[in-house]
């Protein structure tokens, strides 16, 4: 059975919040004959009064099946005849009650006691007349042990008077001094729980032993529990089993049930499932709820009997309707899982709620899940958070983790990351796997806490060790890439496999990827395809995409484009932008579906708007070329830019072309160059390219300068006497080469190239101007000007002009 049914039968020590609520159930279960019970404390006259009251007020089992008169409507065919004898007996009972009330008013102790007990009603239930009960019991003499006992109940529960636990314990002490076994046992319970007295477990065990000497079954059973748990005495399972057996022989149902536990698990006695079953059965015959529930567990698991889940469910339901919290929870689980009964989410939620109201923390957690998922009740995040809040306060670590999720996401409560972290941390510190995993996820992503892969891995390790599939999956991700832990792909695949075996779908998909790509396992595309199919069937969107790729390419099986297209569309409709892009491609090319360029354009746009870079590029390309829509260069430019922002470097090259040609954008060669530069994806490649450009630039500059120098010398030689035509042609040729090299060098010049300081160009220009003026002064003084002189003067003037241009141009 699932977590609702532990391998051990749950044993509760029956420490009810109310001392007398527990004690009354023990007394009523064993002492069904009040005559024997009261004979130990009352005189023979008192016994006569008790017999009289039992005659008047004794209820038959049939009374429980009576229909409420307000709910009953007689039809003409239904006529009820009451015999005269019945009416006469009822009148006699009423007359006798009046007689006892009159005797009580006159101070008769037996009548006061019986009227007080009658007015109290069943202990632990609603009193018939609280004021009358307290008034009668408080008028009894202080040597009436049973009267003191019931009066202490009034003070303990606040019946007819203000609640006073110390007074209740004092009255129990007085009754115990008179040797009244129920009071002695009840006083022991006070000392055990520190109720109205200072807690003293050793004193409690002594009082239980004292009452047990009178063969008082509840005291014998309590003493056995002390030996079983080591409360006030040294733990002794054999002695505990002996005491349980002694009380069980006195037909005390709680002892029978606990002795059954001893036999079921071999505690102090040899393990004997058949004896355990019979003891639970005997306790169940006395309508003892714990015995009924334990018997149900035996039938459910087929221990000591044949497995019969329908019978088990009927027993759980019976115990649940008697108010046993554990049985209510198990009944809810049966309705939830369809164990022994048809699944009924509404009934499951109702019983979860009843168990939660009884303080069952697991029921609080599961009731919250029902509210969160809308299972058996309306979806209500606020109510779910309220159930988890109660569960967290009760110490349930799963409730803490889920309440943390509420605060993290703002579901049903106001978003509060600090509270979420605090709840995750508290659950993690208490060993809760979900809290450890959730806190680890925050450290993994650096949300609400400082990012720390090592802490994340440590928390995932703890949660994975407890078998939490999500933690195993996340730890596998870290092992696969070596994030916060040594890289270990074999372990990653093993962790994915463990999580997948528990039905964790993302792990199934991750394991499929391992088999597809040979990550930690041998490549096996057939196995990968099978795992993707499993994950896709459970709604995993990425698995749909990966499986579609395998169908499309025919990896791990046949090529099935129709199935691929169907999976792409299904994943796209679930919100996968990448799948939408794939489906758009299928529509564009007619792969697995009828070709539809218009629909393809729409799906590309949808995927692009959802953040898929390839879809944005394709949409821009279609808009630029107008193959399935009107040409729209402006839209193309916008989506190329979007594609680049999403990581597609090819889009930068297309943008560079648009800026060069001025299509859809204003023509701008500078921006074109910038986009062309951005088209290089790898920064290292970009750096290498820039370095190559710089080297090429300087080599061209050197060649250009060398050609210019040759041009100058050839010109001087060619213009000198005797003139050489070949030298002049050479000068022209070298000048042309120099211009070409300079143009290429200018094109390849790096943007970040440092230029010579302005002062250098000014000084160079000034020197050349002075030289030029000196030469010209010679000519002005009457010197002969030869062609080669003009050539030289021209060169000097050109170089000086270039120097001043570089010095004063805008930088």
N, C-alpha and C positions, 0 to 999 in steps of 0.2 A: 504493500500500500504506500501511498505517497507520504509527504512530510506530515500530513495530519495524523498519521498513525505510526508512532515510533515503534521500533522493534521491541522495546520494553513497554509493558502496560503502564500507563501513567498512574502513579500512586500519589494521592493527595493526603496529607496528614490531617485534613479536616480542621484546620485552624481558622474557623469562621471569624469574621469581624465581631460578631456577637457571641459571647460565651454561651448564653443560654439558648440561642438558636441552635447551636450544635448539640448542646446537652439534651434539649427537648427531643431532638430527633432520635438520640440514643435511647432515652427513656421510653418514648412512645413505641419505638421499634421492638424493644425487648419486653417491656412491661405492658403488654396489651390488656392484661387483667388488672385493673386498678385495685381490686380487693387485695391481692397479694402485695402490691407495691405499698399501699398505705398501712397495711397491717404491721409493718416494721416500726411505725412511728405513732400510731394512734391507738386509742383505747378501744375496747369492744363497742362502746357507744358510738364512737366516731365511725367504726366500721359499719355499723347499722345505718348511719346517715349516708355513708358513701354508697352502700348497696341501694338505698332508696333513690339517690340521685342518679345512679347508673340505670336504674329501672326506668326513671322518668326520661333521661336525656341520652340514653344509649342509641347510637345511630347504626343502622344496618348498612351493608354495602350497597343495597339498592338505592339508598338516598342519593348516592353520587350520580345516578342516572336519571334522576327526576328532571323533568323539563321545567324551565322557569315559567311560572304562570303567566307572566307578562308576554311571553313569546308563544304561548299556546292559544290557539283558537279552535274551539270545538265545532265540528261540522254537525249538521242535523243528524247524520248517521252515528256520530260519536256521543254516546251518553254515558256518563260516569255515575255509578251507583256506589255510595259509601254505606257500608253495613252499620247498623246501630251499635254493634260491639266496638267497631273502630272509633266511632265518635265518642263512645263512653270511655274508652281507654285514654283518648286524648284529653278529655275533661279531667280524668283522674290524675293524669300527669301534671296538668296545670294546677290542680288543687294541691298536689303534694309540693310543687315548687313554692306556692304561696305559703305553705306550712313551714318550709325550711327557711324562707325569707323572714317569717315571723319569729322563728326560733333564733335566727341570727340577730334580729333586732333586740331580742331579750338577753343577748350575750352568750348564747350557747356556743362553746368553742368549736365543736364538731360542725355545727351549722355555719358558723363564720368561715371556717376553713373551706368547706365544700362550696359555699356560695362565692367565696373569693376565687377559688380555682375555676369554677364555672364561668365567672365573669371575665377571667383572663382569657378563656378560650384555649386554643392550641398554642403552646409556647412557640414563639417565633412568628406567629401570625397576628392578625388584627384582633385586639381584645374586644369582647362583647360589650363590656362596660368598664372602662378603665378606672373611673372614679370609685365605683362600687367595689371593684377588685381590691384596690389599694386600701380603701376604708376598712373592708372586712379583714384583710390580712394584717393590717397594722394594729388591729384590736386584739389579735391573738396573744396569748401569754408567751413569754420569752423562753419557755421550756418546750415549746412546740417546734421541733426541729424542721419538720416539713414546712410549717408556716413561715419560719425564718428564711428557708430556702426560696420559697415563692416570693416573699417580700423583697428579698435581694434582687430577684428578677425584675420587680417593678422599678427599683432604683437603677438597675443596670440599663434598662431599656427606656426609662422615663415614662412608665405606665402609671397614670394617675398622679404623678408627682414629678418634680424636676429630676433630671438625670444626675446621679451622684455615684461614680464608680467606686470611690473610696468607701462610701456607706454600704454599697452592695458587697464589697469584699469583706467589710466588718461583719455584716450579717451572716455571710457565708462562714466566716470564722466561728461565730457563735454557734451556728448549726452544726459545724464540723466538730466542735468541742462536745456536742451532745451525741456524737458518734454517727451522724446521719451520712451514709456513704455517698449519696449524690452530691451533698454539699462539700464533702472532703475532696471528691474528684474535681468538682467545679473550682474549689479554691486552689487546687493544684494547677488548673489551667490558668487561673489568674496569675499565679507566680511564674508560670512558664512564659506568659506573654506580657508580663508587667502591666496587668490591667487592674488599676485601683491599688496596687501594691508595687513595691520595688521588685524588679525582675530577679528571680532566683531559681534557676533551672534545677539545682540540686534539691531545693526544698519542694519543688513541684514533683520530682520523681519520688521523694519520700511520701508525699501526700497520696500520690497514685498508688504506691505500695500499701499504704495504710487502708485505703478504700478497697483495694484488691483483696485484702485479707477477709473482707466481708463478702467475697465472691460477687462484687459489683462489676458487671461486664465492661461498662465504659472505662472504668478505672484500670481494669486489667489490660484493655486494649491500649489505653494511653501509655501505660507503663511499658508495654511491648514496643510502642513507637519510640519511646525514649531509648530503649536498648538498641533498637534498629538504627537510629540516627545518632546515638551517643549524646543524648540530651540529658545532662545532669548525672549521667552514669557512664561508665566505660562501654563503648560499643560492643555488643555481643549478639550476633545474628542468631545463634542457636537459642539463647535465652529468649530473644524476641519471638522466634517461631514457637517456642513452648508456651509463651504467654498468649500469643494469638490463638493457638490451638485450645488453650483453656477457655478463653472467652468465646471461641467459636462453638465449643461444646455446650455453652449456655445459650446457644442460638442467637448470638449477637452478630448482626449482619456485617457491620464494619469489620469486625475481627475475621469473619469468614472471607471477606473480600481481600483483606491484607494477607491472610494466610494463603489465599490463592496466589497472590503475587509471589510469596516465598516459594511455593511449589513451582510456579511457572518459570522462575529464574534461578532456582536452586539456592536461595538465601537462607542458610541455617538448616535446611532440609535437603534431601536429594531431589533433584529436578524431576518433576512428575507432572506433565501437562494434563493428564487425565484427572488427577486429583485437583489441580488448579481449576479445570473446567467445572468439576462437580461443586467445588466451593463457591465459584462465581454463580453457578446455577442456584445454589441454595440461598445465597444472599439476594439474588434476583427474585426468588420466590417470596421474599419478605418485602418486596418493593423497595429495596435499597438501591438508589440510583447509581452509585459507583459500581455496585455488583452487576447491575444490568448493563452498564457501559462496558465493563471489563469482559463480560460474557460476549457482548457484541464484537469486541476486538478479537476474541478467540474464534468466533464464527467467521469473521472477515478474513483472517489470516489462515484459517484451517489448522489451528493449534489445539490439540486435544480433541478434535472433532473434525468432521468433514467441512470443507469450506462451503459456506452458504451466505452469500453477500446480501441476499434479500432478507434473510433472517437477521443478519447483523444490522442491516439498516433499520428494521422494525424495532430492534432493541435500542439502538442509538436514539431513534425518534422518541421512544417511550421514556428513556432517561432524560432526554432534552426537554420533553414536555413536563417533566417533574422538576425542572429548573436547574439541572446539573450543567454548569457552564461548559465543561469539557465535552459533554455529549452534544450540546448545542453546536459547538464548533465542528465536531466530527460529522454531525448531521448536515451542516452547511457544506462541508467538503464532499459528502456523498451526493448531495443535490448538484453541486458544482461540476463534479467529475462523472456523474451518472453511475456511481457505484451502488448497486443493489436497488436502484430506483431510476426512473427516467430523469434525465437532466432537467432541472427547473431553476434557471437563474434567479427568478423572483424569490422562490423559497430559499435558495442558497443565501441570497442577500439578507432575507428576513432573519435567518438563523445566525448569520454573521453578526448582524446588528444586535440580536439578543445576547450572543456570547460576548460581544464587545461591551454591552451594557453591564455584563457580569464581571468585567475586568480582564477578559482574555486578550492579551496584546496582539497575538497573531490574528485574531478575528478583527481587531481594529485595523490592522494592516490590510487584510484581504477585503474588508468592507470598503476601505479607501480605494483599492484597485477597482472594485465594482463601480464605484461612483466615477472614477476617472475614465473608465472604459464604457460606461453606460450599460453595464451588464446586470440585468435584473432590476435596474432602477434607471432613472434618468441620468444622463451625463451631467455631472455637477463638480467641476474642479474645486470649487470652494468647499463643498462638503467632503470631498476626498482629502483635501488638505487638513480639514478639521479632524477627520478620523486618524490621519497620520500624526497629527499633533498629539492626540490622546495616546496613540501607540508609542510615540517618542518619549512622552512623559512617563509612560509605563516601562521604558527601557528597551523597547523593541528596536533593534538596530536596523532592520529593513525599513521600518516606518521612518526612522531618522533619515535614512538615505533618500527615500522617496520625498519626504518633506523638504530635504535639501534641494532636490530637483525642482520642486514647486517654487522655492525662493530663487533659485538660479534663473528659471525661465519666466517667473511671474505668473504661474498658473494657480489660480484660486487664491493667491495672496499677492501682496505687493512685492515686486522684485527687490531682492536684498541679497547681494552677493556675499556680504560678510556673514549673514546668517547661514547661507548655503554652505560656505566653507566651514563654519563652526559645526554644523550638523554632520557634514561628511567626516570631519576630523573626529568628532565624538563617536560616531558609528565605527570608524576605522580603529580607534583606540580600544573599543570594546570588542574588536575582532570581527566586525561585520564585513563580509566580503564585498557587498555592494558599496558600502561607504568607502572602503579602501580603493575600490576601482574608480569610483566617482572622483575621489580626491586625487588619485593618480592621473586621471584625465585632465584635471585642472592644472596640475604640475606639467603635464605633457604640452599643453597649449599655452600655459602662462596666463590663465584667466583667473582673476581673483587672488592669485598667489604669484610669486616670482617664478618664472619658467625654470624648471630643473628636471632634466631627463633622468638623472640618477635617482632622485626621490620618486619620480613617476614609476620607474622600473621596480624599485623596492616595494612599492605599494601593489603594483600589478603582480609581482611574485607572490606576495602574501595572499592576495585574492585568488590567484590562479591555483595556488596550493589547496584552496578550499573547493576547487572545482567550478569556479564561476566562469562560464564560457566567454563572456565579454572580456574579462581580464586576461584569459588565455589568448584571445584574439589580439588584444592590444599589446600584450607582451610579445607575441609573435611578430608584430609589426616592428617592434624595437629590435628584436633579434635579427630580423631579416636584413636590416640596413645598418646594424651596429650603432644604434642611437642610445647612449646612456648605458650600454652594455656591450660586451664583446660580440662582434658579428658572428652569427651562428645560424646559417640558413637551414641546416638539418633540424635544429631545435625549433626554428620558426615553423617549418612544415609540420613537425610533430605537434606543436601547440595548436595550429590551425585544425589538425586532424582531431585532436581531443575536443576542441570547441564545436567542431562540426558534428561530432558524434552525439552531442547534446542538443543538436538542432539549431545551433546559432548560425543563421544564414550567411552573414558576412564572412564567417570563417570558412564556410563551404565554398563560397566564391573565391576567397583567397587561396584555398587549397587547390582549386581548379587552376588558378593562375600559376601556382607552383608547378603543377604537372604540365601545363602548357609551355612554360618557359624553362623548365628544368631547374627550379629554385629549391635546393635542398633535397630534391628527389630526381629520379631519372625522368626525362621527358616522356610523357605519355598523353598524346593528344586525345585519344579515345577516352581515357579516364577524365581528362580536363573537360571534355565535351559533356560527359555524364554529370559531372559535378556542377557545371554551369546550368545544365538542364534542371537539376534539383533545386538550385538556388533561385533560378528564374521562376520555377513553379511556385515558390514561396514569396514571389514579389520583389526580389532583389533587382534593382534597376541596372546596376553595373553588370550583373550576371547576364541580364537580357542583352546588353550591348556586346559583351564578350562572346556570348553564344551566337549572336547575329553575325559577328565577324567570322566565327568558325564556319557557320553555315555558308556565308558569302564566299569564303576562300576554299571551302571543302576540306578543312583541316579536321582530322579525327573522324571523318566520315564523308558522305557524299556532298557535292555542291548543291545547296538548296536555297536559291535566291529568294523564292517566295517566303520561306520561313524566315530568312534573314530580314527581309523587308517588314514582315509582320512584327518581328521582335523589335526592330528599330522603332516602328510606330508605337508599339505598346510602351516601350521605355520612354519615348518622347512624350507621350501623353501623361506619363508619370513624372515628367519634369526634367528629363535628361536632355541638356542642350546638345551634347555630343551625339546622342541617338537621333535627335531631330535633324542634325546636319547629315548624318548617314542616310536617314530616310529621304531627305531632300535630294541627295545625290542619286538615290534609287529612282526617284520620280523624274529627275533631270535626264537620266540615261535610260530609263525604262528597265531597270534591273529588278525583277521579281514583282513588278507592278506595271501597270500601263503608263507609258511615258506621258508626263504632264508638266511641261516647263513652268506654267503659271503657278501650279501648286508647289512645285519645287522652289520657286522664288519666295513664296509665302513661308514655307518651312525654313528656308535659309534665313530669312529675316527674323523669324521667331527664335531660331537658335542663336542668331547673332545678338539679338536683344537680350537673350538669356546668358550671354557671355561666352559663346563659343567662337574662338578666333578663326578657325577654318571656315565656319559658316559666314562670318563677317567678310572674309576675303572673297569667298565664292559669290556672295551677294553683290559685293562691289564689282567683281569681274563681270557678272551678268549685266549689271547696271551700266558699266562702261562700254561693253560690246553690244548691248541691246539684242542679245540672242533670243531672249524669251520675254522681253519687255522693251519699252521705249528707252533709247539711250538717255542716260542722265549722268553726265560726268560729275556734276556737283555732288550727287548722292554717292557716286562711286568714290569720290575723294573722301567724303565723310566716313564711309564704311571702311575704306582702306586705313584711314587713321585709327578707327576703332579696332580694326584687326591688329594693327601694330601695337596699340595699347594693351591688347589681350595677349600679345606675345608672338604674333606672326611677323617675322622680319621681312618676308617677301613683300608684304604690303608697303614697306618703306621704299622698296625699289619702284613699285608702281606709282607711288606718290611722287617720287623724284621725276618720273617720266611725265606725270601730269603737270608738275610745276615747270618743267622744261618746255612743254608744248603749250601750256596755258589752257588746258582742257578742264573745265569745271572749277578751276581756280585761277587767280591772277598769275600771269607768267612771272616767274621769279627764279632766276638761275642760282642765286645764292641759296634759297630754300631748297631748290632741287639738289644742290650739292650736299646740303645738310642731310636731306632724306636719303641720298645715295650712301652717305657715310653711315647712317643708322642701319642700313640694310645688312651690314656685316654683323652677324649675330655674336660671334665670339670676340670678346675684348682682346684676347691675345692675338687673334688673327688681325684685328683692326690695328693693333700696335705694330705688328710685323709689316702690315701694308704701309702704314705711315712711315716706318723706318725705311722701307724699300723706296717709297716715293722721295724721301729726303736724299737718299744716296743717288737715285737717278737724277734728281734735280741738280745736285752739285756736279755730277759727272757731265751733264749737259752744259752746265755753266762753264766748266773747265774747257770743254770742247768748243763752245761758242767763243770764249775768250781767246782760245788758241787760234781759231779761225779768223777772228778779228785782227789778232796780231799779224797773222799771215797776210791778211788783206792789206793791212797798213804797209807792211814791208814790200809787198808786191807792187802796190801803188807807187811807192817811192821809187822803186827800181824801174818800173815801167815808164814813169814820167821823167826820169833823169836822162841826160844826153849821153850816149845815143839812146833814144826811146826804144822800148821793147814791147811789141804788140802782145806777145805771149804773156809777159808779166802783167800787162793791163787786164787781159782776159782772166788770168789767174786771180787778180785782185777782185774782179767782179764775182768770180765763182766763189772765192773764199768769203766775201762779204755776204753773198746769198746764203751760204751754209751757216754762217754765224747768226744771221737773222732767224733761220729756221731753228737752230739749237736754242737760241734765246727764247723763242716763242714756246718751244716744248718745255724748257726749264720753268718758264713762268706758269704754264699750265700745271706742272707737277709740283710746284712750290708748296711745301707743307703750310697749313694754316697757322700753326703755332711757331713757325720759323722766326727766330729773332732777327731783327733788322739792325744794321749798323747805326750807332748813335748819330743824331743830326749834326753834331759838331764835326764829325769825321768828313761828312760830305761837304760841309761849308769850307773847311780848311782845304780839302782837295780842289774844290771849285775855285777858291781864291788863288791857290798856287798856279793853277792852270791859266787863270785870267792874267795874272802877273806875267807868266811866261809868254802868253799870247801878246800882251801889250809890248813886251820887250822886243819880240820879233817884228811886230808891226812898226815900232819906232825906228828900227834899222832900215826898213823899207821906206819909211817916210823921209828919212835923212838922205835919200837919193840912191839907195841900193837897187840892184836889178832883181825883179821878181820872176823866179822860174816857176814852171808848173808844179814841180815837186814841192816848192815852198808853199804854194797855195794848198796843195794836198795836206801838208803837215799842219798848216794853220787851220784848215777845215776840221781835221781830226781833233786838234787841241780844243777848238771852240765847241765841237760836239760833246766831247767828254766833259768839259766844264759845265755846259748847259745841263747835261744829264746829272752831274753831281749836285747842282743847285736844285734841279727838279726833285731829286730824291730827298734833299734836305728840307725843302719847304712844301712838299705835297702833303695832303691830308692823310693822317694815319688812322 
